[in-house]
Amino acid sequence: MKQWIGIAALMVTAITQASPGLGKLHYLTEEYKPYNFANEAGAPTGLAVELLHQVWQKTNTPAQTITIMPWTRGYYLLTQKPNVVLFSTARTGARDPLFKWACPIGYAEIVLMGMAKHPLTLTKLEDAQQYNIGAVRADVGELLLLNNGFDEQKIMAANRLPQALKMLTSGRVDLVSTNKTTLMDLITTQQLDPAQFKVAWTLSSEQFCFAFSHPISDELVKEFQTGLTQVLASSEFQQIQNKYFPASTALGPARITPTGLAP
């Protein structure tokens, strides 16, 4: 019996050592206000960042380094490295089998945004295929266009959203494909008039999540999801959500409740 107990203990120890903890993962994000961005001191902040810190607390994980980088680079590392967590990542049908997921961070409306002074009449999505469209490379805005059969030659890829916005305001592209909330936040930050911009088409409503490299164990992702679910049901999260998406704002996404989306 003692020998069996000893073997069992060794097996448990081996399993524990073979399963990397949440503190051994690399957490990557991008400039994507108000979910994740660098504050004036250069430190990562935003709704998703504060949410992540709360998850670490719930799972007794010491605070980890969060690296901000261009989305293209982060997405590449997510596909190539075995221990990466990338956020905030839209969970589309095409991406779903590529990674493992903990959700939700929030919900976003992905739109084609144009200039109000050059209104475009789109009666169906295919009507937009004749126009040049700016999108952040490897972002959900570009992905949805490609999945809907848009010509790659008509999609002007940018490394960051401010570059895509500059393409639109300078007339290099007719539309920008991106998250409406984040784009409007950028427009306000750059002291542009929101009335100068107009949504030409709504592509999709997507769920933002934490995406995990596929080699990360299911058990570890489940541990993270359990912590995330606890945070979403807490008063602390409601305070975080109110901070970045006040109830009075017209730009905020659908609000999250412990059971999902608020009506």
Salt bridges, closest charged atoms under 4 A:
GLU50 OE2 - LYS243 NZ 2.76
ASP96 OD1 - ARG91 NE 2.58
ASP127 OD1 - LYS124 NZ 3.04
ASP185 OD1 - LYS33 NZ 3.83
ASP218 OD1 - LYS100 NZ 2.74
